[in-house]
C-alpha cells in the first residue's frame, strides 16, 4: 500500500517556518513554553534560508554528504535517486568540500 508523503522545497520551508514563528511568538506572550517552538521554528527558517543561499544550480551541495555521493552516482548511472535530505545546520554554516570524484 503506498504511503502518503509530503514533498516540499527549501523556500517553502523558509516561508512556512517564518509563519509558524510569527504565530508562536504571539502565543508566547501568555505561555512561556511556546518559546521552545519559536526557537525551533527560527532554526528551521534560518537553515532553509542558508540552504537556499548556498545551493549550487543542481541543489546537490546542500545535501548530506552520503546522500550527495549516492545522488551523483545515480545521475551518472541513470539509477534510482535517493531520498534527498538537507545537510545539518552546522555543516551548512561551515561547509567543507565533501564531493569526491
N, C-alpha and C positions, 0 to 999 in steps of 0.2 A: 504494500500500500504506500503510495507516495506521500512524503511528508509535506508539511506546509512550511515554506521558507520566507524569510524577509530579506529582500535584496535592497541595498541602499548604496549611496556613494559618499565620498568624503565631504562634499559641500552640503549635501542633505543632512549629514550627521552634525556638521558645524551649526547649521541653522536650527535644527531640532533641539540640540543641546542648549543653545542660547535661549530658545523659547522656554525650555524646561527650567533653566536657571532663573529667568525672569519670574516665572510662576512661583518657584520655590523661595525666592528672596522675599516676595510678598507674604508668603506663609510664615517665613522665619521671624517676622516681626512679632508674632504671637506664640511661636513654638520654636525654641532654640534647637531642637533636634533636627529641624529642617535644614540647618546649616550644613549638616553632613551631606545632604543631597545637592545643596548649592555647590559645595566643593567638588563632588563627583561630576556634576554637570559641567562645571568650569574646566575640569581636567579633560573631559571628552571633547568639549568645544575647542579648547586650545590644541589638543592632539590633532583634531581634524583640520584645523586651520594650518598648523605646521605641515601636515602631510600634503595639503593642497599646494602650499607654497614650495615645498621641497621636491615634489614628484617630478620625474622626468616625463617625456612625452608619452611613454608607454605605461607609466604608473608603476613600474617594477621596483624602482629604488626605495619605495616606502613600504614595501612588503617585508615580512620577516625573512631573514637570510635563508633559512631552509626552504621556505616556500618559493622564494625568488629563484633559487637554483633549480627546483623542480619545474617551475614555470618556464624558465629558459630552455630546459631540456625538452619539455613538452612542445614548445614552439619550434624547436629545431627538428624534432622527430615527428611532428604532426600528431602528437599523442594527446591524451586527455589532460585538460588543465586542472591543476589542483585548486582547492578552495583557497581563495585569496584572503589573507589576514594581514591587517595593518600591523606594522612593527611596533614595538614597545615605545612608550613615551620617551624614555631616556636615550634610546638609540636614535630616535628622531632628533632629539636635542643635540646629540654629539655623534653625528654619523661618522662611520669609519668604512672604508672600502671593503665590501664583503663579496663582491661578484668575482668569481674565478672562472677563467675560460680555459 
